[in-house]
Amino acid sequence: MIGRLNIRQMTEEREEGLSPHAAKSRWSQGRLRPEEPCPVRTVFQRDRDRIIHAKAFRRLKHKTQVFIAPLGDHYVTRLTHTLEVSQIARTISRALNLNEDLTEAIALGHDLGHTPFGHVGEDVLNELCPGGFRHNEQSLRVVDYLENDGRGLNLTWEVRDGIVNHSKSRVQVLGQDWGKVNTLEGEVCKLADIVAYINHDIDDAIRAGVITEEDLPLSAAAVLGLSRSERINTMVCDIIECSWAVRSGDRVTSPAITMNSKVLEATNTLRHFLFDRVYNLRSAQEEAERAREVIRLLYVYFNEHEHRLPVEYCVHGDSTARRVVDYIAGMTDQYALRLAEELALLPGSV
């Protein structure tokens, strides 16, 4: 019976009940290479599945979020971060009657291009790579070119747009330089990323003994709450409330995913606190410098020995340096350390 039914078309018809501002899968702007539609899944559901089954997605479980190679089992990795972003973003999208499948695909793919050793690795590659390095752009390279033995995942325009435009750097949340994603589902993921990492990075910093709950800015705690669940609930409910016009279908000239000024100020206060007290922690500089040295040495080695690159990294890239960066960016923390030791690059490993 299933073979006689086009389940995808039934799902696309149900999507017509979503908000008028939601992205509809049947009206997707398409893929880089045209494909026959799936009889069961919409294009956004298909994208989600391709991301989950990608090798780059599996490697996220061994990539650092903040603390490099932590000893405890409960520290956040890129994979657990990605799953938290997906959960938060889907909750918001569902409440606003947006396309939850598109939201999920963007959230699951947004960090596929992140380097080993967290932002330390990203900073080093940005220094070394001609033209610089940004993990959101690398995530797009992963899904466009590097996955699937150099053929890429051939995702839809909407998912690719959400992935490449999710990054915020250190700008104010929803500030002048915040940037824009071209779907509301992408904007949801961009804010969900902030909600997730602020709260789990606070937990990790407390777990590591870097800060205590009492160190959190009182002005932010008074608005958002002291516990992780309280803060996340406050932020998520506020985003839904302030973006309510999108959910209700009211006539809005420029619908937006946003927060009210009080919650937004508290969120930015916590984010600045994390940069000052956690991300730029001096006591972690020795560990960070070792990570920097590993990436520098791998970069030099493979630029001098391009023939040692895996074949899938030789298909795309305008230069040897670009291909080397693609390879290093895809490494997990432990693989990068192990490879450097095998190549006798680390001091004391000869």
C-alpha positions as CSV (number, residue, x, y, z in Angstrom):
1,M,0.0,0.0,0.0
2,I,2.9,2.4,0.9
3,G,4.3,2.0,-2.6
4,R,1.1,3.4,-4.1
5,L,1.1,6.5,-1.9
6,N,3.3,9.5,-2.3
7,I,3.9,10.2,1.3
8,R,6.1,13.2,0.5
9,Q,3.3,14.9,-1.3
10,M,1.0,14.3,1.7
11,T,3.6,15.9,4.0
12,E,4.0,18.8,1.6
13,E,0.2,19.4,1.7
14,R,0.3,19.4,5.5
15,E,3.0,22.1,5.4
16,E,0.4,24.4,3.9
17,G,-1.0,24.7,7.4
18,L,2.3,26.2,8.7
19,S,2.7,29.9,9.2
20,P,2.6,32.0,6.0
21,H,6.2,33.0,6.9
22,A,7.5,29.4,7.1
23,A,9.6,27.8,4.4
24,K,7.7,25.2,2.5
25,S,9.6,22.2,1.2
26,R,7.7,22.1,-2.1
27,W,8.9,25.7,-2.8
28,S,12.5,25.1,-2.0
29,Q,15.0,26.9,-4.2
30,G,16.5,23.5,-5.0
31,R,19.9,21.8,-5.0
32,L,23.1,22.5,-6.7
33,R,22.5,19.3,-8.8
34,P,18.8,18.4,-9.6
35,E,17.6,15.1,-8.2
36,E,14.5,12.9,-8.4
37,P,12.3,13.6,-5.4
38,C,12.0,11.0,-2.7
39,P,8.5,9.4,-2.5
40,V,8.6,9.4,1.3
41,R,10.6,12.4,2.5
42,T,10.5,16.1,1.8
43,V,13.7,17.7,0.6
44,F,14.4,19.1,4.1
45,Q,13.8,15.7,5.7
46,R,16.2,14.2,3.2
47,D,18.8,16.9,4.0
48,R,18.5,16.1,7.7
49,D,19.1,12.4,7.1
50,R,22.1,13.0,4.8
51,I,23.7,15.2,7.5
52,I,23.1,12.6,10.3
53,H,24.7,9.9,8.2
54,A,27.7,12.0,7.2
55,K,31.2,11.1,8.5
56,A,31.7,14.7,9.5
57,F,28.7,14.5,11.8
58,R,30.0,11.4,13.5
59,R,33.4,13.1,14.1
60,L,31.7,15.8,16.1
61,K,31.6,13.5,19.1
62,H,35.4,13.8,19.4
63,K,35.7,17.5,18.8
64,T,36.1,20.0,21.7
65,Q,33.5,22.6,22.5
66,V,35.4,24.7,25.0
67,F,37.8,22.7,27.2
68,I,40.4,20.8,25.2
69,A,40.5,17.0,25.8
70,P,38.7,17.2,29.2
71,L,39.1,14.2,31.5
72,G,35.5,14.1,32.7
73,D,32.7,12.3,30.8
74,H,30.1,15.0,31.1
75,Y,31.8,17.9,29.3
76,V,30.1,19.1,26.2
77,T,31.4,18.1,22.8
78,R,30.5,19.5,19.4
79,L,28.0,16.6,19.0
80,T,26.2,17.1,22.2
81,H,26.2,20.9,21.5
82,T,24.7,20.2,18.1
83,L,21.9,18.0,19.6
84,E,21.1,20.7,22.2
85,V,20.9,23.4,19.5
86,S,18.6,21.1,17.5
87,Q,16.3,20.5,20.4
88,I,16.0,24.2,21.4
89,A,15.5,25.3,17.7
90,R,12.9,22.6,17.1
91,T,11.0,23.7,20.2
92,I,10.9,27.3,19.0
93,S,10.0,26.4,15.5
94,R,7.2,24.2,16.5
95,A,5.8,26.9,18.8
96,L,6.0,29.5,16.0
97,N,4.5,27.1,13.5
98,L,7.6,27.2,11.3
99,N,9.1,24.3,9.3
100,E,10.6,22.1,12.0
101,D,12.3,19.8,9.4
102,L,14.2,22.7,7.9
103,T,15.1,23.9,11.3
104,E,16.4,20.5,12.4
105,A,18.5,20.1,9.2
106,I,20.2,23.5,9.7
107,A,20.8,22.9,13.4
108,L,22.4,19.4,12.8
109,G,24.7,20.7,10.0
110,H,25.7,24.1,11.4
111,D,29.0,23.0,13.0
112,L,30.2,20.3,10.6
113,G,33.2,22.4,9.6
114,H,34.4,23.1,13.1
115,T,38.1,22.5,13.7
116,P,39.7,20.2,16.3
117,F,40.5,22.0,19.6
118,G,37.4,24.3,19.4
119,H,38.0,28.0,18.7
120,V,41.7,27.7,19.4
121,G,41.9,25.5,16.3
122,E,39.8,27.9,14.3
123,D,42.0,30.9,15.3
124,V,45.2,29.1,14.2
125,L,43.8,28.1,10.8
126,N,42.5,31.6,10.3
127,E,46.1,32.8,10.8
128,L,47.6,30.2,8.5
129,C,45.1,29.9,5.7
130,P,45.4,32.4,2.8
131,G,42.1,34.3,2.8
132,G,41.4,33.3,6.4
133,F,39.2,30.5,7.9
134,R,35.7,30.6,9.3
135,H,34.0,27.5,10.6
136,N,30.6,28.4,9.1
137,E,32.1,28.7,5.6
138,Q,34.0,25.4,6.2
139,S,30.7,23.7,7.2
140,L,29.3,24.7,3.8
141,R,32.4,23.3,2.1
142,V,31.9,20.0,3.9
143,V,28.3,19.6,2.7
144,D,29.0,21.0,-0.8
145,Y,32.3,19.3,-1.6
146,L,34.1,17.3,1.0
147,E,31.6,14.7,2.2
148,N,30.6,11.6,0.3
149,D,34.2,11.0,-1.1
150,G,34.4,14.5,-2.5
151,R,30.9,14.6,-4.1
152,G,29.2,16.5,-1.2
153,L,25.7,16.0,0.2
154,N,23.9,18.2,-2.5
155,L,21.7,19.9,0.1
156,T,18.9,22.4,-0.6
157,W,19.6,26.1,-0.8
158,E,17.7,26.8,2.4
159,V,19.7,24.4,4.5
160,R,23.0,25.6,3.0
161,D,22.0,29.3,3.6
162,G,21.2,28.5,7.3
163,I,24.5,26.7,7.8
164,V,26.7,29.4,6.2
165,N,24.9,32.3,7.9
166,H,24.6,30.9,11.5
167,S,27.9,32.3,12.8
168,K,28.0,35.4,15.1
169,S,31.7,35.8,16.0
170,R,31.8,38.2,19.0
171,V,29.2,40.7,17.9
172,Q,26.3,41.7,20.1
173,V,23.4,39.2,20.0
174,L,20.8,40.7,17.6
175,G,23.1,43.8,17.3
176,Q,23.9,45.9,14.3
177,D,26.4,43.4,12.9
178,W,24.4,40.3,13.7
179,G,23.9,39.4,10.1
180,K,20.9,37.8,8.4
181,V,19.7,34.3,7.5
182,N,17.3,34.2,4.6
183,T,14.7,32.0,6.3
184,L,13.1,32.4,9.7
185,E,14.0,28.8,10.5
186,G,17.7,29.7,10.0
187,E,17.2,32.7,12.3
188,V,15.8,30.4,14.9
189,C,18.9,28.2,14.7
190,K,21.1,31.2,15.0
191,L,19.5,32.2,18.3
192,A,19.2,28.6,19.5
193,D,23.0,28.2,19.1
194,I,23.5,31.1,21.5
195,V,21.0,29.8,24.0
196,A,22.6,26.4,24.0
197,Y,26.3,27.3,24.2
198,I,25.9,30.1,26.8
199,N,24.2,27.7,29.2
200,H,26.2,24.5,28.7
201,D,29.5,26.5,28.7
202,I,28.6,27.9,32.1
203,D,27.9,24.4,33.3
204,D,31.2,23.1,32.0
205,A,33.1,26.1,33.5
206,I,31.5,25.4,36.9
207,R,32.3,21.7,36.5
208,A,36.0,22.5,35.7
209,G,36.2,24.8,38.8
210,V,36.8,27.9,36.6
211,I,33.8,29.8,38.0
212,T,31.1,29.2,40.5
213,E,27.4,30.0,40.3
214,E,28.0,32.9,42.6
215,D,30.3,34.5,40.0
216,L,27.5,34.8,37.4
217,P,26.5,38.5,36.9
218,L,23.7,39.2,39.3
219,S,21.9,41.4,36.7
220,A,21.7,38.5,34.3
221,A,20.8,35.9,36.9
222,A,18.0,38.1,38.2
223,V,16.4,38.1,34.7
224,L,17.2,34.7,33.4
225,G,17.5,32.5,36.6
226,L,20.4,30.8,38.3
227,S,20.0,27.2,37.0
228,R,20.6,26.1,33.4
229,S,17.0,24.9,33.0
230,E,15.7,28.2,34.3
231,R,17.9,30.2,32.0
232,I,17.0,28.1,28.9
233,N,13.3,28.2,29.7
234,T,13.4,32.0,30.1
235,M,15.3,32.6,26.9
236,V,13.2,30.1,24.8
237,C,9.8,31.4,26.1
238,D,10.9,35.0,25.5
239,I,11.9,34.2,21.9
240,I,8.6,32.6,21.3
241,E,6.7,35.4,22.9
242,C,8.6,38.2,21.0
243,S,8.3,36.4,17.7
244,W,4.6,35.6,18.4
245,A,3.4,37.5,15.3
246,V,5.2,34.9,13.1
247,R,3.3,32.1,14.8
248,S,-0.1,33.7,14.8
249,G,0.1,34.8,11.2
250,D,-0.5,38.5,11.9
251,R,0.3,40.8,9.0
252,V,3.9,41.8,9.7
253,T,6.0,43.7,7.1
254,S,9.3,42.2,8.3
255,P,8.7,39.2,10.7
256,A,11.7,38.5,12.9
257,I,13.0,36.0,15.4
258,T,13.9,38.2,18.4
259,M,14.0,38.8,22.1
260,N,12.8,41.5,24.4
261,S,15.3,44.2,25.5
262,K,15.6,43.0,29.1
263,V,16.2,39.3,28.3
264,L,18.5,40.3,25.4
265,E,20.6,42.5,27.6
266,A,20.9,39.7,30.2
267,T,21.9,37.3,27.4
268,N,24.6,39.6,26.1
269,T,25.9,40.2,29.7
270,L,26.3,36.4,30.2
271,R,28.0,36.0,26.8
272,H,30.5,38.8,27.6
273,F,31.1,37.2,31.0
274,L,32.0,33.9,29.3
275,F,34.5,35.6,27.0
276,D,36.2,37.4,29.9
277,R,36.2,34.6,32.5
278,V,36.1,31.3,30.5
279,Y,37.1,31.5,26.8
280,N,40.1,33.8,27.4
281,L,41.2,32.0,30.5
282,R,45.0,32.4,31.0
283,S,45.4,29.2,33.1
284,A,44.4,27.2,30.0
285,Q,47.0,28.9,27.8
286,E,49.6,26.1,28.1
287,E,47.0,23.5,26.9
288,A,45.8,25.9,24.2
289,E,49.4,26.5,23.0
290,R,50.0,22.8,22.6
291,A,46.9,22.6,20.4
292,R,48.1,25.5,18.4
293,E,51.5,23.9,17.9
294,V,49.9,20.6,16.7
295,I,47.9,22.4,14.1
296,R,50.8,24.6,12.9
297,L,53.0,21.6,12.6
298,L,50.4,19.5,10.7
299,Y,49.8,22.5,8.4
300,V,53.5,22.8,7.6
301,Y,54.0,19.0,7.1
302,F,51.1,18.4,4.7
303,N,51.9,21.5,2.7
304,E,55.4,20.0,2.2
305,H,54.0,16.4,1.7
306,E,50.8,16.9,-0.2
307,H,50.9,13.3,-1.5
308,R,50.1,12.2,2.1
309,L,46.6,13.8,2.0
310,P,43.7,11.4,1.7
311,V,42.4,11.3,-1.8
312,E,39.0,12.9,-1.0
313,Y,40.8,16.0,0.0
314,C,42.6,16.3,-3.3
315,V,39.5,16.6,-5.4
316,H,38.5,20.2,-4.5
317,G,40.6,23.2,-3.6
318,D,42.4,25.9,-5.5
319,S,45.7,25.3,-3.8
320,T,47.7,22.8,-1.7
321,A,47.1,25.1,1.3
322,R,43.3,24.9,0.9
323,R,43.4,21.2,0.6
324,V,45.5,20.9,3.8
325,V,43.1,23.2,5.7
326,D,40.2,21.0,4.6
327,Y,42.0,17.9,6.0
328,I,43.0,19.5,9.3
329,A,39.6,21.1,9.9
330,G,38.0,17.7,9.6
331,M,40.2,16.1,12.2
332,T,39.1,15.2,15.8
333,D,41.1,16.4,18.7
334,Q,42.6,12.9,19.4
335,Y,43.3,12.2,15.7
336,A,45.2,15.4,15.3
337,L,47.3,14.7,18.4
338,R,47.9,11.1,17.4
339,L,48.8,12.0,13.8
340,A,51.3,14.6,15.0
341,E,52.9,12.1,17.3
342,E,53.1,9.5,14.5
343,L,54.8,12.0,12.2
344,A,57.3,12.7,15.0
345,L,56.3,16.3,15.0
346,L,55.6,16.8,18.7
347,P,58.5,17.7,21.0
348,G,59.7,14.6,22.9
349,S,57.9,12.2,20.6
350,V,60.9,11.2,18.5
